[in-house]
Amino acid sequence: MTGKLHKELFLNLKQRKLATSTGFFALVLALSTTFTGCSQEKRSYQLPSTFCGIHEKESLYAPIFPPGDKLKQNSLRALKGVEESERCDYYIDGYVKITVNGDWYDKTLTPQPTLTSLIAEHGNYKPRRVPGKHSAATWPYGAVSLVECPNSEYRANLYSLSIYSDAIKDHDESHRVLGNLIQSYTSKVLKILPCEDGEKARS
């Protein structure tokens, strides 16, 4: 009787260990599938041929477009500096994920905008300066440039470009990608801006 009882206890213990092990591996598999699914997120939509109407290298702006199925751009034409403030939005699956702004600043404005003050509009972020031709800086989710570009129609002496995207989660990588993009994009936009006395980088 005692031997039979010991055998039953042994089998029950073995079954519990098997059930525990099976549950553990099921959990590991579920987590693995979850993380694999996340890592397999991709863009199902085609990238735009221009970046807000400006011909830019696709390799520079592609990284800031997040995974998703459907891309839509708002109806705003290309940034040309023909309005005091211009904005371009990209919607991914119905949500605004990328925004580009171009703004003139009245020369009588006091105080005059700085990279720090422009970034402060987006939150309490410390600007990270971007090396290059133009005065530019990044914050974790965007980049901004500020250049001299006189224009009598808007009584302006400064023009800024800002790019917003939170697609890149690593802040160092975001700084690198957005920094390279803002420098190149600023150069291309300046070629079509109606600056009256030429453009000089504001340092």
C-alpha positions, 0 to 999 in steps of 0.5 A: 500500500505504501509502495503504491502511494509512493508511486502515485505521489512520484507520478503526480510530482512528475506531471506537475513538473512537466506541466510547469515546464510546458507552461514555461516554454509556452510563455517563452514562445509567446514572448518570442513571437511577440518580439519577433512580430515587433522586429518584423514591423515594416513599411508596406507603403511606398516612400514619397518621391520628394520630401514635402515637394523638395527633391532630397536623397531618399536615403536621408529621409527614409529612416524617419518614416515609421512602419505602417500600411498607408501613407498620405500627405496633406494637400499643402504644396512644396515648401517655397517660402511664399507664405509666412508659415508653411506646413507639410504633414505625412499621415501613416495609417491615419495619424500624423507621424512626420511634420515639416514647418517653414517659418519667416521671422519678423526682424522687429520681433523681440527677442529674436528666435534662437535654436534653443527657443525654437526647440523649447516650443516642443518641450524641455529639451537640451539642443544638440548642435549639428555640425555643418554649413547651417546653424542647426540643432536636434532634440530627441524627436526633431531637428531645426535650422535657423538661417539669415534670409532677408525678405521685405514682404514679410519684414523678415530677416530669419527663416527656420525649418523644423522636422518632427518625427519620433520613428527612431527610438534611439536618441543618438541615432535620431540625432545623427539621422535628423542632423544629416537631414536638416543640414541637407534639406536646409541647403535645398530649401534655401535654393528656392527661398526668395532671400533678397540679400543672399543667405548667410548661416546664422551662428 
